[in-house]
Amino acid sequence: MKPSSVINEVESTIPPDEAVEVIRVEALHKYYQLGESRVHALRGIDLSIGRGEFLAIMGASGSGKSTFMNILGCLDRPSSGRYLLEGGDVSQHDKKALALIRNQKIGFVFQGFNLLARTTALENTELPTLYTKMKKRERQQRASDALALVGLSERAHHFPSQMSGGQQQRVAIARALVNDPRILLADEPTGNLDSRTSVEIMEIFQRLNDQGLTIVLVTHEHDIAQFSKRVLVFRDGTVRKDDLVPKRPTAAEVLKTLPTLED
């Protein structure tokens, strides 16, 4: 199947405004062969994630959460089982098709900001659009709008070395948003940030989620997971807990209680 037809297939399987599930995995298994040993990283996971959810995934090292995120992000494929993204089964697509889906449907934010050092915030944000058919003016406008969304319009022409860690992560978020993804996947996005800056990043995520963006976040910090709406706990390749957050704090309110850098 050609990559373009993969996107069309996924689009056509769900009528507008009728899709509740963005993600469904069924009997999902993942094995890794290490020499003569086979590691069973995921053990038959069944799970659905609805449109507009904000999901946090927690678990110890080796619990399977990173493997699960790699499959959700189309960076890896399951050994068996199905992964449905907006109703289309992407489990067995080839590398080219998966790359197209990653570019058009999924935004990624990582612990390391992964910005190009000699490239401005605007140019870093614009990078994912270079793989589309957008004209230059539209690409620049999209990047500018994404930076505005994370409050960095005034830093558009600054280089990473001229920005704080929190500002660099905001650029990384803007870059993840520039192609208007269906899902935002964030892997330890606050791992390199201080407490206040971490809450500022979570305030952005909550605001994006309030606007309808589906977010899946991996974190080992309970204080960060509490800002989500639902928490999964992985252990030994299975989901051991799947709970709604009963009293979800608002990051904007928490920020009012934290000292600023000047305090």
C-alpha positions in Angstrom: 0.0 0.0 0.0 1.3 3.4 -0.9 1.9 5.9 2.0 -0.6 8.4 0.7 -3.3 5.8 0.6 -2.5 4.9 4.2 -3.5 8.4 5.3 -6.6 8.3 3.1 -7.6 4.9 4.5 -7.3 6.2 8.1 -9.2 9.3 7.2 -12.0 7.5 5.4 -12.7 4.9 8.2 -14.1 7.4 10.6 -16.9 9.9 9.9 -16.3 13.5 11.0 -17.3 14.2 14.7 -18.3 10.6 15.2 -14.9 9.2 16.3 -14.6 8.7 20.1 -11.5 6.6 20.1 -8.3 7.9 18.7 -6.2 4.9 19.7 -7.1 1.2 20.3 -4.7 -1.6 21.0 -5.8 -5.2 21.0 -3.9 -8.2 22.4 -0.7 -6.2 21.9 2.6 -8.1 22.4 6.2 -7.1 21.8 9.2 -9.4 22.0 12.9 -8.5 21.7 15.4 -11.2 20.8 18.7 -10.7 22.8 21.1 -13.4 21.7 19.5 -16.7 22.7 17.0 -15.0 25.1 13.7 -13.5 24.2 12.5 -10.5 26.2 8.7 -10.2 26.5 8.3 -6.4 26.7 4.5 -6.1 26.3 2.1 -8.9 27.3 -1.3 -8.7 25.6 -2.4 -5.2 26.3 -6.0 -4.2 25.5 -6.6 -0.4 25.8 -8.4 2.5 24.2 -7.7 6.2 24.4 -10.5 8.6 23.6 -10.4 11.8 21.6 -9.4 14.7 23.9 -8.0 12.5 26.7 -4.9 13.5 28.7 -3.3 10.3 29.7 -0.2 9.8 31.9 1.8 6.6 31.8 4.0 5.6 34.8 6.1 2.6 35.7 9.5 1.5 36.7 12.4 1.0 34.2 11.7 -2.1 32.2 7.9 -2.0 32.8 7.1 -1.6 29.1 5.9 2.0 29.1 8.6 3.2 26.6 8.0 0.2 24.3 4.3 1.0 24.4 5.0 4.7 23.6 7.3 3.7 20.7 4.5 1.6 19.2 1.9 4.4 19.7 4.3 6.8 17.9 4.8 4.4 15.0 8.5 4.2 15.9 8.2 0.4 16.4 5.7 -2.3 15.4 4.1 -4.9 17.7 5.1 -8.5 17.5 1.5 -9.5 17.5 -1.9 -7.8 18.1 -3.4 -4.7 16.5 -2.8 -1.0 16.8 -5.7 1.1 15.5 -5.1 4.8 15.0 -8.3 6.7 14.2 -9.9 3.4 13.1 -7.1 2.4 10.7 -4.9 -0.6 11.5 -1.3 0.6 11.3 0.3 -2.4 13.0 1.9 -3.8 9.8 2.5 -0.8 7.7 6.0 -0.5 6.1 8.6 2.1 7.3 7.6 4.7 4.6 3.9 4.6 5.5 4.7 4.8 9.2 7.0 7.8 8.6 4.1 9.6 6.8 1.7 8.9 9.7 4.3 10.2 12.2 4.7 13.4 10.3 1.0 14.1 9.7 -0.8 12.7 12.7 1.6 12.5 15.7 3.5 15.2 17.5 6.5 14.3 19.7 8.1 16.0 22.7 11.1 14.4 24.4 13.1 15.0 27.5 16.0 16.3 25.5 14.8 19.3 23.4 16.6 18.0 20.2 16.8 21.5 18.7 19.3 22.4 16.0 21.9 24.6 17.6 22.5 26.9 14.6 18.8 27.2 13.7 16.4 29.8 15.1 13.3 29.0 17.1 11.2 29.7 14.1 13.3 27.5 11.8 13.3 24.7 14.4 9.6 24.9 14.6 9.2 24.9 10.9 11.2 21.6 10.3 8.4 19.1 10.2 6.6 21.1 7.5 9.6 20.7 5.2 8.3 17.1 4.5 4.9 18.4 3.3 3.7 20.2 0.2 3.2 23.5 1.9 4.6 26.6 0.3 7.3 28.5 2.2 5.0 31.3 3.3 2.5 28.9 4.7 5.3 26.9 6.5 6.6 30.1 8.1 3.1 31.2 9.1 2.3 27.8 10.7 5.6 27.9 12.6 4.9 31.5 13.8 1.4 30.5 14.9 2.7 27.5 16.8 5.3 29.6 18.7 2.5 32.1 19.6 0.5 29.2 21.0 3.3 28.4 23.5 4.0 32.1 24.3 7.3 32.5 22.4 6.5 34.9 19.6 9.2 37.3 20.8 11.8 34.6 20.7 11.2 33.5 17.1 14.6 34.6 15.9 16.6 33.5 18.9 18.9 30.5 18.8 18.7 27.7 21.4 21.8 29.0 23.2 20.0 32.3 23.8 17.0 30.6 25.5 16.4 28.9 28.9 15.6 25.2 29.2 12.0 26.0 29.6 11.9 28.1 26.5 13.7 25.5 24.5 11.1 22.9 25.5 8.4 25.4 24.5 10.0 25.5 21.0 10.0 21.7 21.0 6.3 21.7 21.8 5.6 24.3 19.0 7.5 22.0 16.6 5.4 19.1 17.7 2.2 21.1 17.0 3.1 22.7 13.7 1.5 20.0 11.5 -1.7 20.0 13.6 -1.3 16.5 14.9 -4.2 14.3 16.2 -2.1 13.2 19.2 0.8 14.7 21.2 3.2 12.1 22.7 5.4 13.5 25.4 8.2 11.3 26.8 9.5 12.7 30.2 9.1 16.3 28.9 9.9 17.8 32.3 12.8 15.6 33.1 15.5 18.3 32.5 13.5 21.2 34.0 13.2 22.7 37.5 9.9 22.5 39.4 8.4 25.8 38.4 9.3 25.4 34.7 7.9 21.9 34.8 4.5 23.2 36.0 4.7 25.9 33.3 5.1 23.2 30.7 2.1 21.2 32.2 0.1 24.4 32.0 0.7 24.5 28.2 -0.3 20.8 28.0 -3.5 21.4 30.0 -4.4 24.3 27.8 -3.8 22.3 24.6 -5.9 19.5 26.0 -8.7 21.9 26.9 -8.7 22.9 23.3 -9.3 19.2 22.3 -5.8 17.8 21.7 -5.3 14.2 22.8 -2.1 13.9 24.9 -0.2 10.8 26.1 2.6 11.6 28.6 5.2 9.3 30.0 6.6 10.4 33.4 8.1 9.0 36.5 7.0 12.0 38.6 3.7 11.7 40.5 3.6 15.5 40.8 3.5 15.7 37.0 1.1 12.8 36.4 -1.5 14.5 38.6 -2.0 17.2 35.9 -3.4 14.5 33.5 -7.0 13.2 33.5 -6.1 9.5 33.6 -3.1 7.5 34.8 -1.9 4.1 33.6 0.7 2.2 35.7 2.8 -0.4 33.8 4.5 -3.3 35.4 6.1 -6.3 33.7 4.7 -5.5 30.3 1.1 -5.2 31.6 -1.2 -2.4 32.7 -1.6 -2.9 36.5 -3.6 0.3 37.1 -5.9 2.4 35.0 -7.4 5.2 37.1 -9.0 8.6 36.5 -7.5 11.5 38.4 -10.2 12.3 41.0 -9.1 15.9 41.8 -7.1 17.2 38.9 -5.2 20.3 39.9 -4.9 23.2 37.5 -1.3 24.0 36.6 -2.1 27.7 36.3 -3.4 27.7 39.9 -0.4 25.7 41.2 2.0 28.3 39.5 0.5 31.0 41.8 1.8 29.1 44.8 5.4 28.6 43.5 8.2 31.1 43.9 9.5 32.8 40.8 13.2 32.8 40.0 13.5 36.3 41.5 12.0 35.2 44.9 
